[in-house]
Amino acid sequence: MKKVISITLVLLLLMSVCVLNTSALEYNGFKYTEDDGKAVITGYIGADTDLVIPATLGGLKVEEINDNAFYQNDSITSVTIENGIKEIGDKAFYNCTALTKVTIPDSVTELGDSAFSYCVYLTDVTLGKGVDEISNNCFSHDTRLESIVIPEGVKEIDDGAFEECTHLSSVSLPLTLEEIGKYAFAYTYNLKSIELPYYLRVIDEGAFYYNSALTEITLPPTVTSLSHYAFYGNSALESASLNEGLLTIGDLAFDGTALKSLYVPSTVVTIGSHPFGYNYSEETFEYSLKPDFEALCIEGSYGQQFCDGFGIKYSLTSIKENPPAPAPKPTEAETTAEIEILKGDVNYDGRVNEIDITLIQNHLAYLRKLEKYDLQVADFDSSGIVNVKDITQIQVKIK
């Protein structure tokens, strides 16, 4: 019996130690728990308003700010996160109504969903170079935010990341960016212009939905998908330049814009409903053709077939040149992130396929001029000359 009691006491003691290791601790106003020898910040009960979040607490290394750690804090005005912290959890600073400034170090590699959402007085954000994506709704509804610089290394801006940042007027996107998510910049009413980076491939559903100040947009040569509602309701949009290599134009992509002309690239193979050239009546809930709109199409292309089928006015044209895309400059992206360019991948979409063959053929037929850097990629056999041999070898590779 005594032996059984002793074993029971030992087990109870071990359980109590485990409880102590995971129970809430506090140091300098920071609440935290210990997890595998490291501190996880779970809250703050101190009085500081200009807050420096430390990389060590109680002798333990801090690598994580937990979900909801500063949720709805209404007194913190600035946050500086020390280098060494790696993760900011979901809604970590959600609805911090007094927060005006945030500095995130290079050590942070993960931003949680809605991490800084509804911080309605946030005006100054410095993002470190460790993140490769801006998470879902990360800065959504930050209505005082006027400018943001997305660092090199970021490949994706996720769904709703800057949705309803109504005063956002300046956005700098990195060369490494490949995808802009659903409604990522929707309702950014003050964004008059944005330069889309060279390697961008996907503009997802409603990415620039109801951006009423945007006047022009140029897609880089790598974009393959322009999804539904991408520029829907952009009432000031008068100029849109679409790239050869674009495959898809989604439903209502340019509905509600001021466009009077749009070039439909020869590579487009899918076009959704009412993508351009229509007026919508809120009285009759019906669409009618714009009398002053004219599409520009390549003879025999899917774009011409689409316009013919729906009675959209168009004229035929040769391959339209976008403004020459800048040759990649030596930037920090080359050291902070790998950008793999495949031989033969002339439109830089990560694949070598028929689209690349078409672009090289157009170059050889003097319908489209490939720039110096593009020629290096098109030179599949590395002979120093772009010719039919390169096309033949690419066809062999595809097969």
N, C-alpha and C positions, 0 to 999 in steps of 0.2 A: 504493500500500500504506500509506504514512504517513497519507494522508487517511482511509483506512478505520479505521486504529488510533485516530486522533484522535477520530473520531465515536464509536467504541466506548467510549473513555475518558470522553467527555462523557455518554454514556448511562448508564454505570456510576456516574458521579458523581451524576447526577440521581436514579438509583434509590437510592443511599445516603442522599441528602437526604430522600427520601420515607420511607425506613425509619426515619431519625432522628426524623422528625416524628410517626410513629405508634408508636414504641417506648415502653416503659414509662419514666416519669420519676418522680422522688421529691422531695418538699419537705415538711419538718417532719413526717415520718412518713407523709404521704399519698402513695400511689402514684397516678399519673394518666397519661393519654395526651393528646396534643394532637390536636384534631379541628377543622379549619376555623378555626383561631385561638382555639379555646376549650379549656379543660381539662375532661376527663372523669375523675372520680374512680373508680379501679378497685380500691382496697384501702387498708389501713392497717397499718403496721408499727411505729407509735410506741408510747409507753408511757402516754399519757394515758388515764385511765378516764372522766373527765368531758369528753366530746369536743365541741368546737365545730367544725363542718364549715364551712370558710371559703368565701366567694363568689369569692375569687381565690386562685390558686396559681401561683407562679413568674411573676407578672406577667400571668397569663392569667385571664380571667373563667371562673368555674365555673357551668355551667347544669345539669349532669347528674351524678347518682350512678349509676354503671353497675350492670347486673345482677350480683348476687352480690358486690358490693363489700365488704361486711362480713359475709359469709356465715359463720355459726357462730363468730363472735368471742365468746370466753368471758371477756373482761376488761372491756369497755366497760360502764359502769354508767348513763351518761346521754348523750344526744345532743341537741345544739342545732344546728339547721341555719340558717345565715345567710340573710337575705333576698337574693334574686337567683337562687338555685338553683331550677330549674323542674321537674326530673324526678327521681323516685326510681325506680330500675329494679326489675325482678322479683327477688324474694328478696334485695333489697339488705341487709336486716338479719335475714334468716331465721335462726331458732334462735340468736339472740344471748342466751345463757342467763343473763348477768349484768345485762342491760339492764333498768332500772326506770323510766326517764323519757325521753320523746321530745317535742321541740318542733319543729313543722313550720311554716314561715312562710307568709305569704299568697302569696308568689311561686311556690310549688309548685303546678303545675296538673295533674300526673299522678303517681299512686301506682301502682307496678307490682304485678302479681299476687304475693300472698304476701310483700309487702314486709316486714312485721313479724310474720309467722306464727311460731308456736312460741317466741315470746319469753316464756317461762313465768313470769318475775318482773316483767314490765312492768305497772305499776300507774298510771302517770300519762302521759296522752297529750293533747297540745294540737294540734288540727288547724287549719291556716290556712284562709283564706276563698277560696283560689284554685281548689280542686278542685271538680269538678262530679259526681264519682262516687267511691265507695269501692270499690276494685278487688276482684276475686275473691280470697277467702281472705286479704285484707289483714292482718287481725288475728286470724285463726283460731288456736285452741288457745293463746291468751294467757290462761292459766287463773287468773292473779292480777288481771286487769283487772276493776275493780269498777264503773267509771262511764265514760261517753263522751258528749261533746257533739258532734253532727254539725253543722257550720256551715251557715248559710244559703247557698244556691247549689248545694248537692248535690242532684242530681235522682235519682240511682240508688245504691242500696246493692247491690253485685253479689253473685253467688253465694258463699255460705260466708264472707262478710266477717267475721262475728263467731261463726262456728260453734265450738262447744265452748269458748266463754269462760264457763267453768262458774261463776265468781264474779260475773259481770256482773249488777248489780242496778239500775242506773240508766242509762237511755238517753234522750237528748234529741234528737228528730228535727226537722229544719227544715221550714218551711212549703213550701219548694221541692221537697220529695221527692215523686217520682211513682211510683217502683217499688222494691219490696223483693224481691231476687232469691232464687233457690233456696237453701234451708237457710241463709239469711243470719244468722238468730239461733237456729239449731237447737242443742239441748242447752245452752241458757243456763239452768241449773237454778235460779238465784237471782233471775230476772227476774219479780217479782210483778205489775208493772203497766207498761204502756207506752201513751202517748198517740199515736195515729196522726194525722198531720197532715192538714189540710183538703184538700189537692190530690192526695193519694195515689190512684193508679188501679189498680195491680196488686200483689197479694200472691202471689208465685210459689210454686212447689212446695216444700213443707216449710219455708216461711219461718220458722215458729215451732215446728218439729218437736220433740217431747219437751221442752217447757218446763214442767216439772212444778210450778213455783211460780205460774204465771200464773193468776189467779182470774177475771178478766173482760176482755172486749175489746169495743170499739165501733168499727165501721167508719165512716169519714167518708162524706159523701154522694157522693164522687167515685169510689169503688172500683167497678170494673166486673168484675174477675176475682179470684176466690178459688180458687186452684189446688189441685191434689191435695196431700193431707197437710198443708195449711197450718197447722192446729193439732192435728195428730195426736199422741196421747199426752200431751196437756195434762191430766193427771189431776186437777188442782185447778180446772180451768176450769168455773165454775158459771153464768156469765152471758156471753152473746154477743149483741150487737145488730147485726143486718145492715141495710144501707141500701137504700132504694128507689133503683133505678138499677143494682144488682148484677145481672149477667147470668149468671154462671157460678159454681157451687159444685162443686169438683172431688171426685175419688175420696177417700173417707176423710178429708174435710176436718176433721171434728170427731170422728173415731173415737178412743175411749179417753179421752174427757173426762167430766166430771161433770154435763154438761148434762141437765136434766130438761125443758127447754122451749126452743124456738127458733122465732123468727118467720122465715118464708120470704118474702122480698119478692115483690111482684106482678110485678116486672120480670124475675125469674129465668127463663131459657129453657133452661138446660142444668144438669143435676144428675148427678154421677157416681155410682159404686157405693158403697154403705154410707157415705154422707156424714155421717149423724147417726141417732140413734135405735136403734143396734144395740150388742150386746155381742159380743165375740169370745172364743172359748174356745181356749186354747192346748193343751188336751187333745184336743179333737175337730177343731181347725182350722176351725171353722165359726162363722157369725154367727147370732145370734138376736135377736129384737126386745126392746128394753128395755120391761118392763111399766110403768115409772114415767115414760116419756118421752111428751111430747105436742108436736107441731108446731103452729104457728099459721099458717094460710094464708088467702089472699084467695079468696073464692068464684070458681070458674072459672079460677083461675090454674094455671100449670104445676106449682107447688108442691103444690096440692091433687091434681092428676092423679098426680103422683109418689107421694105418700103413699097414695093409693087403690090404685095399682098394686102397691105393695110391702107393703101392710097396716100402714103406720105410723100410729099413732093421731094424730089431729089434731082441731082445732076451727077454726071459721071466725071471722075477725076482720076489722075494717076496717084501712085503711092504718095501720101502726104508725109512730109518730113516734120517731125517734132523739132523744136529747138535742140541743137546737139547736146546730148547728155554730157556732163563734165567727166573727163577721165578721172578715175579714182585718184585722189590725192594721198600722199603719205600722211596718214592721220593716226591717232592713238588707237583707232579700231584695228590697225594691223598688228598691234601688240596685245590688245585687250580681248580681241575676239578673232576667231578664224573665219575668213570669208573664202570658201572654196569655189573657185571658178573652173568649170570643166571645159576642156578643149571642145570646140564645136557648139557650146551653149551660148549662142550669139545674143539671145534675149535674157540671159542670166536668170532663168527660172529654176535652175537646179537640175534640168533634164536636157538631154540631147535628143531632139525629135524632128518631126516634119516641119514644125514652125521655123526652126533654125535653118533647115534646108531652103525654105521659101525666102527667108531674109537674105541668105547668101545668093540665091538665084536672082533676086531683085537687085542686089548690088552689082552682080555681073551684067545684068541687063540695063544698068544705069537708071533703074527706077528708084533706088534707094542707096544713099551713100553711107557706107560703114566708116565710122571714125577710126583713128589709129589704134586705139585700144581694142575696139571691136574686131579689127582685122587680125590682131594677134590671136584672139580667141577663135575666129573663123578659120584660121590657118591650121586645119586639123592635122595635116601631115608634117607640120613644122618645116615646110620647104622655103618659107619666106615669101610665098606668093599665094594669094587666095584665088583658086580656079576650080574647074569642074572636078579635078581629082579629089579635092576636099569634100565636095558634095557626094561623090561616089563612096568614099571611105566612111562618111557619116551614115550613108544608106546601109552599108555593110554592117556597121556597128548597131544600128537600129534593128536590123533583121537578126 
